[in-house]
Amino acid sequence: MRSILILLSALLLSPIALADCSDEQTWCNTKCEVKHLGDDAAITGCKSKCVAARAACSTKSGAETAVEASKKALKNTESFFKGLTE
């Protein structure tokens, strides 16, 4: 029964674009379970790729957040000096 639910979930959710890293990992794990149904070692190996992809996604997301925060800080600094010098 569980494998049927996993397969149905995989078929129904495939066109949905998953936005965050956690959802992407969950989706990856589900695909591993469906693709390697009954082969626990293969599922574990596949899920390890999902964990690596999650780490890369989280790192990229963190870097993008840091860049945006830096841009905002620069703009605030520029505004501060503009107010100070006018």
N, C-alpha and C positions, 0 to 999 in steps of 0.2 A: 504494500500500500504506500509506504514512504517513497519508494522509488518512482511510483506512478505520479505522486504529487510533485516530486522534484522534476520529473520530465515535463509535466504539464506546466509547472512554473517556468521552466526554461523556454518552452514554446510560446507561452503567453507574454513573457516579459522581454523577449529578444529585441523587439523594436524600440523599447523604451530607453531613452538616453539617461544614464544614471550620472548624477552631477557630482556627488562627493566621493571621496576615497573609500569610505566605509562601505557605501552601497556597491561600489565597483568591486571591492574585495568579496563581498557577499555573493555577488553575481558570478564572479570568477570561481569561487568555491562551489557554487551550485553546478556550474558547467563541468567542473572536475568530477563531481559525484555522478553526474549523468553520463559523461563520456567514458568513465572508467568504472562503471557500475559493477560491483562485486570484486574489484581488485583493489584492496585496501592500500597496498604499497604504491600503486600507480596514483591513487587518489591523494595520498600523502605527498608524493613527489610533485604532482600538479598543484596542490594547494601551497607548496613552498614557493612556487612561481607567483602565486597570487599574493603571498606575503611580501615578496620582493617588489612586486608592482605597487602594492599599497605603500611601501616605504618610499618608493620613488615619487608616487603621487603626493604623499604628505610633504616630502621635501620640496617639491615644486610649488605646492600650494603655500608653504611657509615662506619660500623665497619671494613669491609674488606679493604676499602680504607685507613682507619687509620692504620691498621696493615701493609699494604704495604708501607705507608709513613714512619712508624717507622723503618721498615727494611732498607729502603733506607737511612734514617738518621743515623742509626747505622753503616751501611757500610761506609758512608761518614766520620763519626767520626773515625772509625778504620783507614781509609785511611789517614786522617789528622794526627793522632798520628804516623802512620807508617812513613809518610814523615817528621814529626817533629823529630823523634828519630833516623832516619838513617843518 
